[in-house]
Amino acid sequence: MDFHEKDAHRHSSDEHNDPAPIPLVRLNHVSFQCESVEASVGFYQRVLGFELVKRPASLDFRGAWLHKYGMGIHLLQRGSDSSAPAAAARPPAINPKGNHISFQCTDMALMKARLGDMGLEFVAARVRDGETVVEQLFFHDPDGNVIEVCDCEKLPVIPLADAGAAGLPNLLLLVETNVHG
């Protein structure tokens, strides 16, 4: 039995049993490589209110840890070791559909005014679902990473029974088809 057959078998047998829950509880941290750790620390403190916290002494490379809102941001000095890749080109425009990290916000008007007062370029967007309207603000950090601030908790989280309900191919069927077909 190859990997795909074992995987398909595992999925089909799991359908009849309640598997043990995965023991994840929340997002712990995100990590970004930085051109300047100092500049990025200042940005995350000033713009988003993160606080600098102690890093373990065993980390023998330049970086900083910040924490707030039950999560951390780990900043790594780019070029602090030979394995760090060269700096990626800063994106020319803010892309709300690209990779980003998102923070829940309770006062979008205040956040929009704050970004404007700081002279930060941002893109404002709205998501509508029936009568619900979610506000979003997207902007870059000093290294070109996209940050989103939103009031997304207005949208209920509704589990879907299968991938087809989300407009995605049913991967289980594809695996079984490829193994048996």
DRENZADO-318854 format. One record per residue: residue number from 1; residue in one letter; x, y, z of N, C-alpha, C, O in turn. Coordinates in pm, 1 decimal. Layout:
num	residu	n_X	n_Y	n_Z	ca_X	ca_Y	ca_Z	c_X	c_Y	c_Z	o_X	o_Y	o_Z
NUM	A	X	Y	Z	X	Y	Z	X	Y	Z	X	Y	Z
...
This chain:
num	residu	n_X	n_Y	n_Z	ca_X	ca_Y	ca_Z	c_X	c_Y	c_Z	o_X	o_Y	o_Z
1	M	86.3	-116.3	0.0	0.0	0.0	0.0	92.1	124.2	0.0	172.4	140.6	91.9
2	D	81.1	212.2	-103.2	165.0	331.8	-107.0	103.0	443.3	-23.1	-4.5	426.5	34.4
3	F	172.9	558.8	-16.8	129.0	670.8	66.6	-14.0	712.9	35.2	-94.4	731.2	126.6
4	H	-46.9	728.8	-94.3	-180.2	775.2	-132.7	-288.0	674.5	-94.0	-397.6	712.5	-52.8
5	E	-256.2	545.6	-107.5	-353.9	443.8	-68.4	-377.0	446.3	83.1	-490.4	435.8	129.7
6	K	-266.2	460.4	159.9	-279.8	468.3	305.3	-361.5	591.1	342.8	-448.6	584.3	429.6
7	D	-332.7	705.3	276.2	-404.4	829.6	306.1	-553.1	814.8	273.7	-637.9	854.9	353.4
8	A	-585.1	758.1	158.4	-725.3	740.1	119.5	-794.0	644.2	217.0	-908.3	666.5	256.8
9	H	-722.5	536.0	255.5	-778.8	440.5	350.3	-804.1	508.0	485.4	-908.8	487.8	547.0
10	R	-706.0	589.1	531.4	-721.3	658.3	659.1	-843.2	749.0	655.1	-922.5	750.4	749.3
11	H	-859.3	826.0	545.4	-973.1	917.2	535.9	-1105.8	841.9	533.2	-1201.5	883.5	598.5
12	S	-1112.8	731.4	458.6	-1240.4	660.9	450.3	-1274.9	595.6	583.9	-1392.4	588.8	619.8
13	S	-1174.8	547.2	658.5	-1205.8	487.6	788.1	-1237.2	595.1	891.8	-1313.2	569.1	985.1
14	D	-1179.9	716.6	877.7	-1208.0	825.5	971.5	-1350.8	876.6	958.6	-1405.3	933.9	1052.9
15	E	-1411.3	856.1	842.4	-1546.7	905.5	822.4	-1645.7	840.4	919.1	-1751.1	896.9	948.4
16	H	-1611.4	722.6	967.7	-1702.8	648.8	1054.1	-1668.2	664.5	1201.8	-1745.7	621.8	1287.4
17	N	-1555.9	723.7	1233.0	-1512.9	743.3	1371.2	-1493.1	893.2	1395.1	-1466.3	968.6	1301.6
18	D	-1506.4	934.9	1519.5	-1472.1	1072.7	1554.4	-1324.9	1074.0	1592.4	-1288.4	1023.5	1698.6
19	P	-1239.4	1131.1	1507.4	-1096.6	1132.5	1540.5	-1071.6	1226.3	1659.0	-1149.8	1317.6	1685.5
20	A	-962.1	1202.0	1728.6	-924.9	1289.0	1840.1	-902.1	1429.9	1786.0	-846.9	1446.8	1677.3
21	P	-944.3	1530.3	1861.3	-923.7	1667.4	1814.5	-774.7	1701.4	1807.9	-694.7	1649.7	1885.9
22	I	-739.4	1786.6	1716.2	-601.6	1833.5	1705.9	-579.6	1931.1	1820.8	-662.7	2019.4	1842.2
23	P	-470.8	1918.0	1894.7	-453.4	1997.3	2016.3	-398.6	2138.8	1994.5	-319.8	2187.4	2075.6
24	L	-439.0	2204.3	1887.1	-398.4	2343.5	1865.6	-495.3	2435.4	1937.2	-614.9	2406.9	1943.4
25	V	-444.6	2546.3	1992.0	-532.3	2636.3	2066.1	-540.1	2777.0	2007.7	-643.5	2842.3	2021.6
26	R	-434.4	2825.9	1942.9	-436.8	2959.7	1885.7	-309.7	2982.3	1805.7	-216.9	2901.7	1811.7
27	L	-305.4	3090.0	1732.1	-183.8	3132.4	1664.2	-85.9	3180.3	1769.9	-122.3	3263.1	1853.5
28	N	36.4	3131.0	1768.8	136.5	3171.2	1867.0	214.1	3292.9	1819.9	221.9	3392.6	1891.7
29	H	271.6	3286.5	1700.8	347.9	3399.9	1649.6	362.7	3390.1	1499.0	341.2	3284.6	1439.3
30	V	399.1	3499.9	1440.1	442.5	3503.9	1301.3	586.7	3551.3	1304.0	629.8	3617.0	1398.7
31	S	659.8	3517.9	1200.9	800.4	3553.3	1195.1	829.0	3622.4	1063.1	787.8	3574.9	957.2
32	F	899.0	3733.7	1069.2	935.5	3809.3	949.7	1084.8	3837.0	950.8	1141.7	3871.6	1054.3
33	Q	1148.2	3821.6	834.8	1285.6	3867.8	819.0	1281.3	4016.9	789.7	1193.5	4064.5	717.7
34	C	1376.9	4090.4	846.0	1374.8	4236.1	836.9	1506.8	4289.7	784.2	1613.5	4235.2	812.5
35	E	1498.0	4394.8	708.8	1617.8	4468.4	667.5	1679.2	4536.5	789.2	1801.4	4542.1	802.9
36	S	1594.2	4588.2	877.3	1638.7	4653.0	1001.3	1543.7	4611.6	1113.0	1428.0	4653.4	1116.0
37	V	1593.5	4529.4	1204.8	1511.4	4487.6	1317.8	1465.8	4609.5	1397.2	1351.0	4615.4	1441.2
38	E	1553.9	4705.9	1415.6	1519.7	4825.6	1493.3	1403.0	4900.8	1430.0	1309.7	4940.0	1500.2
39	A	1407.0	4921.5	1297.9	1298.8	4993.1	1229.0	1167.9	4915.6	1240.1	1062.4	4975.3	1261.7
40	S	1173.8	4783.3	1225.6	1052.5	4702.1	1233.7	996.7	4698.5	1375.4	875.0	4701.6	1393.5
41	V	1083.7	4692.0	1476.9	1037.1	4697.3	1615.8	961.4	4827.8	1637.7	851.4	4827.0	1693.0
42	G	1018.8	4938.8	1595.2	953.4	5068.3	1611.4	818.6	5073.9	1542.9	722.9	5128.7	1597.8
43	F	810.1	5017.4	1422.7	685.0	5015.0	1346.9	577.4	4937.7	1422.5	467.4	4989.1	1442.6
44	Y	607.6	4815.1	1464.8	507.0	4732.3	1531.0	468.7	4788.7	1667.8	355.6	4769.6	1712.5
45	Q	560.8	4857.6	1734.8	525.8	4922.6	1861.0	436.8	5044.1	1836.2	331.7	5058.4	1898.8
46	R	478.2	5129.9	1746.6	408.8	5257.1	1722.8	274.0	5238.6	1654.0	174.9	5299.1	1694.8
47	V	269.7	5155.2	1549.6	149.0	5142.3	1468.0	48.1	5045.2	1529.5	-72.0	5072.4	1528.6
48	L	95.6	4932.0	1583.1	3.5	4828.5	1629.7	8.3	4802.9	1780.9	-65.2	4717.9	1831.1
49	G	93.8	4875.2	1853.5	93.8	4865.0	1999.0	163.3	4743.2	2057.2	143.8	4713.0	2175.0
50	F	244.0	4672.0	1978.6	315.0	4555.0	2032.4	422.3	4599.6	2130.5	474.3	4710.9	2121.6
51	E	454.8	4510.7	2224.4	555.9	4538.1	2326.0	673.9	4445.1	2306.5	656.7	4326.6	2277.9
52	L	793.1	4499.0	2321.9	915.6	4421.5	2312.6	923.7	4328.0	2432.0	901.9	4370.7	2545.4
53	V	955.2	4199.5	2408.2	969.4	4101.3	2516.2	1103.8	4030.4	2502.0	1166.8	4034.3	2396.3
54	K	1146.3	3965.9	2609.5	1275.5	3897.0	2615.5	1277.5	3776.2	2522.1	1181.7	3699.1	2515.6
55	R	1388.0	3761.5	2450.8	1412.7	3642.2	2368.4	1503.6	3546.7	2445.2	1583.2	3591.0	2528.0
56	P	1493.0	3417.1	2419.3	1585.2	3323.2	2483.8	1730.7	3353.7	2446.8	1761.4	3383.8	2331.5
57	A	1818.2	3345.7	2544.7	1960.2	3375.2	2523.4	2025.7	3277.6	2425.5	2128.9	3309.4	2366.5
58	S	1966.9	3159.8	2408.0	2026.8	3060.4	2318.3	2013.9	3097.7	2170.8	2080.1	3037.7	2086.2
59	L	1929.2	3196.5	2138.9	1917.0	3240.8	1999.8	2038.8	3325.7	1967.6	2052.0	3437.9	2016.5
60	D	2127.5	3271.9	1885.2	2256.6	3336.4	1859.0	2256.7	3417.5	1729.4	2359.0	3425.2	1661.4
61	F	2144.4	3477.3	1695.2	2135.3	3562.3	1576.7	2054.9	3685.5	1614.2	1977.0	3682.7	1709.5
62	R	2073.6	3793.4	1539.5	2004.9	3918.7	1570.3	1856.3	3907.4	1543.0	1813.9	3852.3	1441.4
63	G	1779.2	3960.0	1634.3	1635.4	3959.1	1617.5	1568.9	4020.6	1738.4	1635.7	4065.8	1831.3
64	A	1437.6	4022.0	1736.7	1359.5	4075.3	1847.9	1225.5	4004.5	1851.6	1173.0	3962.0	1748.7
65	W	1171.4	3992.5	1970.8	1038.3	3936.6	1988.5	947.9	4044.9	2043.2	985.9	4121.1	2132.1
66	L	827.0	4050.6	1988.4	724.5	4141.7	2036.6	601.8	4059.0	2072.6	582.5	3949.3	2020.2
67	H	519.4	4111.8	2161.9	400.9	4037.0	2203.9	289.2	4133.7	2239.1	314.1	4241.1	2293.9
68	K	167.3	4095.8	2208.0	47.2	4170.3	2245.8	-71.8	4092.4	2190.9	-56.2	4014.5	2096.9
69	Y	-187.9	4111.8	2247.1	-312.4	4053.3	2196.6	-308.7	3900.2	2193.7	-378.4	3837.9	2113.6
70	G	-228.0	3840.1	2280.3	-220.7	3694.9	2286.9	-137.5	3630.9	2177.4	-146.0	3509.8	2156.9
71	M	-57.1	3709.2	2106.7	27.1	3651.4	2001.0	158.8	3725.8	1992.2	173.1	3836.1	2044.9
72	G	253.5	3665.1	1925.8	385.4	3725.3	1911.4	421.9	3753.0	1767.8	367.5	3693.6	1674.7
73	I	515.8	3845.3	1751.8	579.9	3870.3	1622.9	728.6	3854.0	1647.7	785.8	3921.5	1733.4
74	H	791.3	3764.2	1572.5	934.7	3742.1	1584.4	1000.9	3805.2	1462.9	969.9	3771.5	1348.7
75	L	1091.8	3896.5	1489.6	1163.1	3967.1	1383.2	1305.4	3914.2	1376.2	1374.1	3905.7	1478.0
76	L	1349.0	3879.1	1257.4	1480.7	3821.8	1235.3	1559.9	3915.2	1144.7	1511.4	3956.5	1039.4
77	Q	1681.2	3948.0	1186.0	1764.5	4034.8	1103.9	1806.2	3960.0	978.1	1872.2	3856.4	986.0
78	R	1767.9	4012.1	863.0	1805.2	3950.9	735.7	1956.5	3960.9	722.5	2015.6	4064.8	751.7
79	G	2017.4	3854.1	679.1	2161.7	3853.7	660.9	2238.9	3825.5	787.8	2361.6	3835.3	788.5
80	S	2169.1	3790.0	897.0	2238.8	3763.5	1022.9	2306.1	3626.2	1023.0	2386.6	3597.0	1111.4
81	D	2274.2	3543.5	926.6	2347.1	3418.4	907.6	2348.2	3385.9	758.2	2278.2	3450.1	679.9
82	S	2425.0	3289.5	720.1	2442.4	3260.4	577.7	2319.2	3198.7	512.6	2309.4	3195.6	389.9
83	S	2223.5	3148.7	594.4	2106.2	3084.0	535.3	1995.0	3183.0	502.4	1899.1	3146.9	434.1
84	A	2005.9	3307.2	549.8	1900.1	3405.0	524.1	1904.4	3448.8	378.2	2009.0	3491.7	329.7
85	P	1792.3	3438.5	308.0	1791.7	3478.2	167.5	1804.1	3629.2	151.7	1780.5	3705.4	245.5
86	A	1841.1	3670.1	32.9	1849.7	3812.5	2.4	1712.2	3875.4	14.7	1610.0	3807.6	4.4
87	A	1711.5	4004.4	36.7	1584.9	4076.6	50.7	1500.4	4063.1	-74.6	1549.6	4078.2	-186.4
88	A	1373.8	4034.9	-54.7	1280.0	4031.4	-166.5	1249.2	4174.8	-207.4	1253.8	4266.4	-125.3
89	A	1218.3	4192.8	-333.6	1183.1	4326.2	-380.7	1054.6	4370.7	-311.7	959.3	4293.6	-300.4
90	R	1052.8	4495.4	-265.9	932.7	4548.3	-200.6	822.2	4557.5	-304.6	843.5	4612.0	-412.9
91	P	704.8	4504.9	-273.1	595.1	4511.2	-369.8	562.0	4657.3	-403.9	561.6	4743.2	-315.6
92	P	534.7	4684.8	-530.6	506.4	4823.6	-570.1	372.3	4874.0	-518.3	354.3	4994.4	-500.2
93	A	279.4	4784.3	-494.6	146.2	4825.8	-449.9	99.0	4731.9	-339.4	142.8	4617.1	-330.7
94	I	11.0	4781.4	-256.8	-48.5	4700.5	-150.5	-148.7	4605.9	-215.7	-240.1	4649.6	-285.5
95	N	-130.8	4475.4	-192.5	-216.0	4374.5	-254.5	-299.3	4302.5	-148.2	-248.7	4212.1	-81.6
96	P	-425.7	4340.9	-131.3	-510.3	4274.1	-32.1	-531.2	4125.0	-57.6	-570.1	4051.9	33.4
97	K	-506.1	4079.4	-179.7	-527.3	3938.0	-212.8	-399.8	3855.4	-199.3	-401.2	3735.6	-227.7
98	G	-290.8	3916.3	-156.9	-166.0	3843.4	-138.7	-151.0	3794.9	3.9	-240.7	3812.9	86.4
99	N	-37.6	3733.6	32.8	-9.3	3687.0	168.5	-11.6	3806.1	263.6	41.4	3912.6	231.9
100	H	-72.8	3787.9	379.8	-77.4	3894.8	479.2	-111.5	3837.1	615.2	-156.0	3722.9	626.8
101	I	-90.2	3917.5	717.1	-133.8	3883.6	852.1	-243.9	3981.3	887.1	-236.5	4098.7	850.9
102	S	-346.3	3934.2	957.2	-462.3	4016.8	986.0	-486.0	4026.4	1136.4	-474.7	3927.9	1209.2
103	F	-519.0	4146.9	1180.7	-550.3	4172.6	1320.4	-694.2	4218.2	1332.3	-739.2	4303.4	1255.6
104	Q	-766.8	4162.2	1428.0	-902.9	4202.9	1458.1	-899.1	4339.2	1525.4	-813.9	4363.0	1611.0
105	C	-989.5	4428.9	1488.5	-993.1	4565.0	1542.2	-1134.9	4598.7	1588.3	-1232.2	4561.1	1523.0
106	T	-1146.2	4668.7	1699.5	-1278.3	4703.8	1752.4	-1323.2	4843.5	1711.7	-1439.9	4877.4	1731.1
107	D	-1233.6	4926.5	1655.1	-1269.8	5062.6	1615.2	-1198.3	5095.7	1485.0	-1087.6	5149.5	1485.6
108	M	-1262.5	5063.2	1374.2	-1200.1	5081.2	1242.8	-1180.8	5228.8	1208.7	-1081.1	5263.9	1145.6
109	A	-1272.7	5315.6	1248.3	-1258.0	5458.8	1219.7	-1133.5	5513.9	1289.4	-1057.7	5590.8	1230.5
110	L	-1113.1	5474.4	1414.3	-994.9	5518.5	1488.0	-867.9	5467.2	1421.3	-770.8	5541.8	1408.2
111	M	-867.1	5341.2	1379.1	-748.7	5284.1	1315.1	-720.3	5353.1	1182.4	-604.6	5380.6	1150.8
112	K	-823.2	5381.4	1105.2	-805.4	5450.6	977.3	-746.9	5589.8	1001.0	-656.0	5631.8	929.4
113	A	-798.3	5660.9	1100.3	-745.9	5793.7	1133.4	-600.9	5783.8	1180.0	-517.9	5867.1	1143.8
114	R	-570.9	5682.5	1259.9	-434.1	5663.0	1310.6	-336.2	5641.6	1195.8	-229.9	5703.6	1192.4
115	L	-371.7	5553.2	1100.9	-284.1	5529.2	985.8	-264.8	5657.5	905.7	-153.7	5688.6	862.8
116	G	-374.5	5732.2	885.6	-365.9	5858.2	812.7	-277.3	5958.6	883.7	-194.6	6024.0	820.1
117	D	-293.4	5971.9	1015.7	-211.9	6064.2	1094.9	-63.8	6027.8	1088.5	22.3	6115.6	1095.1
118	M	-34.3	5899.2	1075.7	104.9	5854.3	1068.7	161.6	5863.6	927.1	279.4	5836.3	904.3
119	G	76.4	5902.5	832.8	121.8	5914.9	694.8	146.5	5782.1	626.2	222.2	5775.3	529.4
120	L	83.1	5675.6	675.5	100.6	5543.4	614.7	2.1	5525.2	499.9	-117.2	5551.6	514.4
121	E	52.4	5480.7	387.8	-34.6	5448.9	274.5	-112.4	5322.4	308.4	-55.3	5227.4	362.0
122	F	-241.4	5319.8	278.0	-321.4	5201.1	303.5	-430.1	5189.4	197.9	-464.8	5286.2	130.1
123	V	-482.3	5069.4	186.2	-595.0	5040.4	97.7	-711.7	5002.0	187.6	-698.7	4913.1	271.7
124	A	-824.8	5068.0	170.4	-946.0	5034.3	244.8	-1034.0	4947.2	156.0	-1046.9	4971.8	36.1
125	A	-1094.2	4845.7	216.2	-1182.8	4756.1	141.1	-1300.2	4718.2	229.8	-1297.5	4737.2	351.4
126	R	-1403.3	4664.1	165.8	-1521.2	4615.8	238.7	-1558.6	4478.4	184.5	-1547.7	4451.5	64.9
127	V	-1602.6	4393.0	275.1	-1656.8	4262.6	239.9	-1802.3	4264.4	284.5	-1833.2	4301.3	397.9
128	R	-1890.8	4224.6	194.8	-2033.4	4220.3	228.5	-2082.9	4076.0	225.3	-2048.9	3998.8	135.6
129	D	-2163.3	4041.8	324.3	-2229.3	3912.0	328.9	-2370.5	3938.8	380.9	-2393.2	3948.6	501.5
130	G	-2464.7	3950.4	287.3	-2600.1	3988.6	326.5	-2597.9	4130.3	380.6	-2550.5	4222.4	314.2
131	E	-2649.3	4147.1	501.1	-2652.6	4279.6	564.9	-2522.0	4312.6	637.9	-2502.5	4426.4	680.7
132	T	-2433.1	4214.7	652.4	-2308.6	4234.7	726.0	-2203.5	4298.6	636.2	-2181.2	4254.3	523.6
133	V	-2139.4	4402.9	687.4	-2030.9	4469.5	615.5	-1907.3	4467.5	703.9	-1910.9	4514.0	817.8
134	V	-1798.6	4413.8	651.5	-1671.6	4408.2	722.6	-1577.7	4510.9	660.4	-1560.8	4515.2	538.6
135	E	-1517.4	4592.8	744.7	-1419.4	4692.5	700.0	-1279.7	4632.1	709.4	-1249.3	4557.7	802.6
136	Q	-1195.0	4664.9	611.8	-1057.5	4616.3	609.5	-964.3	4731.6	573.1	-998.2	4816.0	490.0
137	L	-846.7	4734.5	635.8	-740.3	4828.0	601.6	-613.8	4745.9	578.7	-576.6	4664.3	663.0
138	F	-548.7	4766.7	466.5	-426.4	4694.3	432.0	-312.9	4795.1	417.5	-331.0	4901.3	357.9
139	F	-195.6	4761.7	472.1	-79.0	4849.2	460.2	47.9	4765.8	471.4	43.2	4649.9	512.5
140	H	161.3	4825.0	434.8	290.5	4756.6	441.9	362.8	4789.0	571.7	350.2	4898.6	626.2
141	D	439.3	4690.9	620.3	535.5	4719.5	726.9	664.5	4768.3	658.5	667.1	4776.0	535.7
142	P	770.2	4801.0	732.0	890.7	4854.7	668.0	956.0	4760.0	566.5	1032.0	4805.0	480.8
143	D	927.5	4630.5	575.1	987.9	4534.5	483.5	894.5	4490.2	371.8	927.1	4397.9	297.2
144	G	779.4	4554.5	359.2	686.7	4522.5	250.9	588.5	4412.2	282.5	509.9	4374.1	195.8
145	N	590.1	4358.6	405.8	489.0	4259.4	444.4	354.9	4330.2	455.2	347.0	4441.9	506.4
146	V	249.5	4265.3	407.1	117.4	4326.6	411.1	51.4	4294.6	545.0	47.4	4179.6	588.9
147	I	0.0	4399.5	608.3	-71.2	4389.4	734.4	-215.8	4428.6	707.5	-241.7	4527.0	638.3
148	E	-309.7	4352.4	761.7	-451.8	4386.1	752.8	-503.5	4413.0	893.3	-467.2	4343.6	988.2
149	V	-587.7	4513.2	905.8	-663.4	4538.6	1027.1	-809.4	4534.5	984.3	-847.1	4599.9	887.1
150	C	-892.2	4458.1	1056.0	-1030.7	4442.1	1012.6	-1123.3	4423.5	1132.2	-1079.5	4403.6	1245.5
151	D	-1251.7	4430.7	1103.1	-1352.8	4395.2	1203.6	-1423.5	4267.1	1157.8	-1546.3	4258.6	1155.3
152	C	-1341.8	4168.6	1121.9	-1389.3	4042.7	1062.8	-1474.5	3957.6	1157.0	-1545.7	3868.4	1110.9
153	E	-1468.8	3983.0	1286.2	-1549.0	3901.4	1377.9	-1698.3	3923.1	1359.6	-1779.2	3852.4	1419.7
154	K	-1735.8	4020.8	1276.5	-1877.7	4039.5	1242.9	-1930.8	3921.4	1162.0	-2049.9	3890.5	1166.2
155	L	-1840.0	3855.2	1087.6	-1880.9	3741.0	1004.8	-1880.3	3614.6	1089.3	-1780.4	3585.0	1154.9
156	P	-1988.3	3540.4	1088.9	-1987.8	3414.0	1164.0	-1897.5	3311.8	1095.1	-1884.4	3311.8	972.7
157	V	-1836.2	3225.6	1174.4	-1755.5	3115.5	1121.9	-1847.8	2996.0	1110.3	-1892.0	2940.6	1211.0
158	I	-1877.1	2956.1	986.8	-1972.4	2848.1	962.5	-1897.8	2733.5	895.0	-1860.5	2744.4	778.2
159	P	-1875.6	2623.4	967.4	-1806.1	2509.3	907.5	-1883.2	2455.1	787.0	-2006.2	2449.6	787.8
160	L	-1809.8	2415.9	684.8	-1869.4	2354.9	566.5	-1850.6	2204.0	573.9	-1747.7	2155.8	621.5
161	A	-1948.6	2130.8	527.4	-1944.1	1985.2	534.8	-1837.9	1925.4	442.9	-1779.7	1821.6	474.3
162	D	-1812.9	1990.6	329.9	-1714.2	1935.3	237.6	-1653.2	2046.5	152.2	-1700.6	2160.1	152.3
163	A	-1548.4	2011.3	80.4	-1478.1	2107.5	-3.4	-1566.8	2160.1	-115.3	-1552.7	2275.3	-156.2
164	G	-1657.8	2077.2	-165.2	-1746.5	2119.7	-273.2	-1832.8	2238.1	-233.4	-1864.0	2322.9	-317.0
165	A	-1871.9	2244.9	-106.2	-1953.0	2357.0	-58.6	-1874.2	2487.7	-61.9	-1933.3	2595.6	-66.2
166	A	-1740.8	2478.8	-59.8	-1656.0	2598.1	-65.9	-1613.3	2628.0	-209.1	-1534.2	2719.5	-232.2
167	G	-1665.0	2551.7	-305.6	-1626.3	2571.9	-445.2	-1490.6	2512.1	-477.9	-1428.9	2549.7	-577.6
168	L	-1442.4	2418.0	-394.1	-1313.9	2353.3	-415.5	-1335.9	2209.4	-459.1	-1439.6	2150.4	-428.6
169	P	-1238.6	2152.2	-530.6	-1253.4	2010.0	-565.4	-1247.0	1925.5	-439.1	-1177.4	1960.7	-343.9
170	N	-1318.2	1816.1	-438.4	-1314.1	1725.3	-324.7	-1185.3	1645.4	-333.9	-1175.4	1552.2	-413.7
171	L	-1085.7	1681.5	-252.2	-953.6	1620.8	-260.5	-956.1	1473.2	-225.6	-878.3	1396.1	-281.7
172	L	-1042.9	1431.6	-134.8	-1052.9	1290.5	-101.5	-1092.7	1210.3	-223.0	-1034.6	1105.1	-249.6
173	L	-1191.9	1258.6	-297.9	-1233.5	1188.1	-417.9	-1122.5	1184.4	-521.3	-1105.8	1084.3	-591.0
174	L	-1045.5	1293.8	-532.1	-934.6	1295.5	-626.9	-828.4	1193.6	-588.6	-775.8	1123.9	-675.4
175	V	-796.1	1183.8	-460.3	-697.8	1086.2	-414.7	-747.4	945.6	-441.2	-673.3	862.4	-493.6
176	E	-872.5	917.9	-405.5	-926.7	784.5	-427.5	-933.1	753.1	-576.8	-904.6	640.4	-617.3
177	T	-969.9	850.7	-658.4	-976.0	828.7	-802.5	-837.8	798.2	-857.4	-822.0	708.8	-940.5
178	N	-736.7	872.8	-811.0	-600.5	850.7	-860.7	-544.9	716.9	-814.1	-467.6	654.4	-886.7
179	V	-581.9	671.8	-695.8	-531.8	546.3	-643.6	-603.1	427.8	-710.0	-540.0	328.9	-747.2
180	H	-732.5	439.4	-723.7	-810.3	325.7	-771.7	-847.4	334.3	-917.2	-890.0	234.5	-975.3
181	G	-832.7	450.6	-978.6	-880.3	468.5	-1114.8	-769.9	461.7	-1207.8	-790.0	474.7	-1328.5
